[in-house]
Every structure is written in structure tokens, then in C-alpha cells.
């Protein structure tokens, strides 16, 4: 079976909150408030109290990017059998790179399986707690706005 043909239960959300079961840190948020940029870690790190404390005094989601098993229909971004956040990221955001960035979860990533390379080229700019999101990012993150 190829990576893209795995069952949905094996799929990871690349923008999960750290409190989801099975969550791991996959990146460090850098860049600026106006243009955040996530750099992938060499390997995913299991979420622990010690890891989360490293972010103090800000929220862990302002410092780390987390992945966790996709919640599918239990997630506000999942509708009609797909991740609407991934679809909107591809539709609304410009790529931040021309080549696939290093990623430790690509083989199991919901966004990659659903949207392919286009999601990866935009992924580094996605930050869970973006303090100054631009209009496109606000639209992409709003679960009330449909992808189509």
C-alpha cells in the first residue's frame, strides 16, 4: 500500500492542538508576527508538560506546531469527507517556497494526502495562534467559511 492509500485512521492533522491524544511537536515557529515561518523539527517530539513549559510565558501554539491523529468528523474543519482547512490553505494562501520543505509527517499528513504538494508549499506559514493573521489566513482558519 502506498502512503496516500493508507486508511484515514493513520492520518495526521499537521495543525492540531497539543491537547489532542497522540499529539507531537513537529515544528518551531519563527519569522515575524506579520510573516510567521515554521521550521520542521528533525523528528517529532511527544507532547509533555516539560515541552509545553518551554513556551512560557506565551501559549505553546505560538512557539510550536503540533500534529496529532486526524479527528475527522469531530473536527470543526472537517466536512464532506475532507479537511476544509487544508483546502482553504491551498485556495487562499500563496506558496512560501518553490520546493517541498523538510517534513517528518508527510507520509501520514492529512493535508498532503488530500491536497498534495500544493499544501506543503504553503504549510510553513500556518501557525495555530497567529497573533497578526492577514485577511487570507483569517478566512482560511474560519470554520464557518466553506472551501468552495
C-alpha positions in Angstrom: 0.0 0.0 0.0 1.3 3.5 -0.8 1.4 6.3 1.8 -1.5 8.0 0.0 -3.7 4.9 0.2 -3.5 4.3 4.0 -6.7 4.2 6.0 -7.9 7.6 7.4 -7.1 6.3 10.9 -3.4 6.6 10.1 -3.7 10.2 9.0 -2.2 13.0 11.0 -3.5 16.6 11.2 -0.5 18.9 10.8 -2.2 21.7 12.7 -3.5 20.1 15.8 -3.8 21.5 19.3 -1.3 20.0 21.8 -4.0 18.6 24.0 -5.3 16.1 21.3 -4.4 12.5 22.1 -1.2 11.4 20.4 0.0 15.0 19.8 3.6 15.6 18.9 5.5 18.8 18.2 6.6 18.9 14.6 8.0 22.4 14.2 9.2 25.7 15.8 7.5 29.0 14.9 9.9 31.6 13.7 9.8 34.6 11.4 7.8 37.6 12.5 4.3 38.3 13.8 3.4 39.6 10.3 5.1 36.6 8.5 5.4 33.6 10.7 7.5 30.7 9.4 7.5 27.2 10.8 10.7 25.2 10.7 10.3 21.4 11.0 12.0 19.6 13.8 14.4 16.8 13.0 11.9 14.4 14.5 8.5 14.7 16.1 8.7 15.2 19.9 5.9 13.8 22.1 3.9 16.4 23.9 4.8 16.6 27.6 4.5 19.1 30.4 8.2 19.8 30.1 7.9 20.6 26.4 4.9 22.8 26.9 6.6 24.7 29.7 9.4 25.7 27.3 7.0 28.1 25.6 6.3 30.1 28.7 5.2 32.9 29.0 3.3 32.5 25.8 1.0 29.7 24.6 2.7 26.6 23.3 0.9 27.0 19.9 2.7 30.4 19.5 6.1 28.6 19.7 5.4 25.1 18.4 3.5 23.5 15.6 1.7 20.2 16.6 0.4 17.2 14.8 -2.0 14.6 16.1 -4.2 11.8 14.6 -6.9 13.5 12.5 -10.2 13.8 14.3 -12.1 13.5 11.1 -15.8 14.5 11.7 -15.1 15.5 15.3 -13.1 18.5 14.0 -14.7 21.8 13.1 -12.6 21.9 9.9 -13.7 18.5 8.6 -16.8 18.4 6.3 -17.9 16.4 3.3 -15.2 13.8 3.9 -12.3 16.2 3.8 -10.3 18.8 5.7 -11.7 22.2 4.8 -8.7 24.0 6.4 -6.3 22.2 4.1 -8.5 23.1 1.0 -8.7 26.7 2.1 -5.0 27.0 2.8 -4.3 25.8 -0.8 -7.0 28.0 -2.3 -6.4 31.2 -0.3 -2.7 31.4 0.6 0.3 31.9 -1.6 3.1 29.4 -1.6 6.0 30.3 0.7 8.5 28.1 -1.1 9.2 26.6 -4.5 10.4 23.2 -3.2 8.9 20.7 -0.7 10.1 21.7 2.7 11.6 19.1 5.0 8.7 17.3 6.9 8.7 14.4 9.3 5.0 13.6 8.9 4.4 14.0 5.1 3.7 10.3 4.5 0.9 10.4 7.0 -0.2 14.0 6.7 -3.9 14.7 6.0 -3.1 17.9 4.1 -0.6 16.2 1.9 -2.8 13.2 1.1 -5.7 15.5 0.3 -4.1 18.5 -1.4 -0.7 17.1 -2.4 2.4 19.2 -3.0 0.3 22.5 -3.0 -0.4 22.1 0.7 3.3 21.5 1.5 4.3 24.7 -0.3 2.0 26.7 1.9 2.3 24.8 5.2 5.3 26.7 6.7 3.2 29.8 7.2 0.4 28.1 9.1 0.6 28.9 12.8 -2.2 27.8 15.2 -2.0 31.0 17.3 -1.2 33.7 14.7 -1.2 37.0 16.5 -1.4 39.1 13.4 -3.1 37.0 10.7 -3.7 38.6 7.3 -7.2 38.5 5.7 -6.5 35.3 3.7 -5.3 33.5 6.8 -8.3 34.6 8.8 -10.6 33.3 6.1 -8.7 30.0 5.8 -8.9 29.5 9.6 -12.6 30.3 9.9 -14.5 27.0 10.0 -17.7 28.9 9.1 -16.3 29.7 5.6 -16.6 26.8 3.1 -13.6 25.9 0.9 -15.6 26.1 -2.3 
